[in-house]
């Protein structure tokens, strides 16, 4: 009997999960596991909790959905509380586990977690699976990745590189060890993690407290289906810079971030939509944005921890930081109405439009002269769709410390306000003017 652990990380789904299928093929007994951080209120270097309440609640619904799907196979999800190198080796010893299988995440902390497990004598087998395109299919090596996204996109499209088809869910899952009491162990894990409930906000553009926006594969696939059925891809490019509302953007990002929905599933369904209803600039632009997501992943494969230095990839001096100004920005008290409205929405809902993310980031870096890493950490704590690759890549992009040659993006706030909230609708929604 071979017992293995499948460690769910940012891939909370059964369909199109190559790492899980690899584990299943090697196991006669399989223990699905998720590791909660030991202290959700643990402070960052910038003085605030690393996991905000919105992220906690969205994750809780994603895990509940995953557990229910596993139960339908006669299995279940074991939730542990603590760092992986603290809690997984004990489980390995208790059940005589041969190996741990998981997805590969090319970010410093996530790679350090694997190193700590291996240093503890645990065999860990990883599979790269979070990108649309497979790195092995790219027409260049990791070290030769183009330094500018437009160059990357042009090369990919000229070379006719396409994603692999998504894999179906497993036909069966090996049973749990007979003496593993998942309900009792999960009860203890929840007591330790002390989950919080958040209040609903009817203004939210992603009302995650409603069942259709819960954080799991069930809601994710239903959302994808209705988005395509309503032919919203055709209008995506026209609406994507709007500031509020459920339908102005795809809203795929929260489910992509936790892995409840795979990017290859989105692409396959999008191509089926285009085959049936025709392609246009809107549907193309979804592909364009998914390529951006890939590019930030491949930058991590190329540069790794260099992306996390204060200077990023640049030769610029270390960034300044004004703690008082940063605190005002976090609280939405800068005095700039559009910025403050955006920060209020983020705090109230855990979500913010892509346009406003760029605006508030630019304001923090270029107007308040604060450290871009502090802003990235605040987004990590607050956003329900936090993705380590995209978050880091976007903040470096705005700060001018990534690969882009234009030395950052400094947004003209009056122009942004005129272009995107000329009548003040958004500001009135979130501020008392």
Secondary structure, 3 states (H helix, E strand, C coil): CCEEEEEECCCCCCCCCHHHHHHHHCCCEEEEEEEECCCCCCECCCCCECCCHHHHHHHHHHHHHHHHHHHCCCCCEEEEECCHHHHHHHHHHHHCCCEEEEECCCCHHHHHHHHHHHHCCCCEEEECCCCCCCHHHCCCCHHHCCCCHHHHHHHHHHCCCCCCCCCCCCCCCCCCCCCCCHHHHHHHHHHHHCCCCCCCCCCCCCCCCCHHHCCCHHHHHHHHHHHHHCCHHHHHHHHCCCCCCCCCCCCCHHHHHHCCCCHHHHHHHHHHHHHHHCCCHHHHHHHHHHHHHHHHHHHHHHHHHHHHCCCCCCCCCCCCCCHHHHHHHHHCCCCCHHHHHHHHHHHHHCCCCHHHHHHHHHHHHHHCCCCHHHHHHHHHHHCCCCCHHHHHHHHHHHHCCCCCCCCCCCCCHHHHHHHHHCCCHHHHHHCCC
